Amino acid sequence: MFVLSFSKKQIRLGVLVAVILALLIAFLCVTHKNVKTGKENALNLRAATQEERIAYLSQFGYEVAPDPVEVQEIIIPEVFNDTYEVYNGIQKKQGFDLLPYAGKRVKKWSYRILNYPGEENAEYILATLLIFDGQVVGGDVCSTELEGFMHGFVRENTEQSPTT
């Protein structure tokens, strides 16, 4: 038979260590939900609600229509074809990577951008967010016109937000 005995001082020390570890884990979980995208400040990636999705896009200076143009559930393919490789390249440039979500369901939310610089016809400019578990995991800004474009949330040709 094996018997362990602890003094009150040892028990208090053990509880203190456990509390410190719990606080450290909670801190790491909260800070892990923010990703740096080549900027000085971390972006808020929360996107579980309509307000959070619009707030995410406003971090880049975009004003969007309050209601999404499209909402759909998609499955990120297990194996990326050439198109997904190119799209994931856009994601990697802005600090995301879709590979960890291969085979998983994500929600795709598309919003009309109302203030895209240099575009008179805003009805063709969309911001698309890919959401997994209430967090932005990717997305893009694109023009749906025939000779359209697609880039990350920051314009590639200026590396500035639309309002600067």
Buried (B, 14 or more C-beta within 10 A) or exposed (E): EEEEEEEEEEEEEEEEEEEEEEEEEEEEEEEEBBBEBEBEEEBBBBBEEEEBBBEBBEBBBBBBBEEBBEEEEEEBEEEBEEEBEEBBEBBBBBBBEBEEBBEBEBBBBBBBBEEBEEBEEBEBBBBBBBBBEEBBBBBBBBBEEEEEBBBBBBBEEEEEBBEE
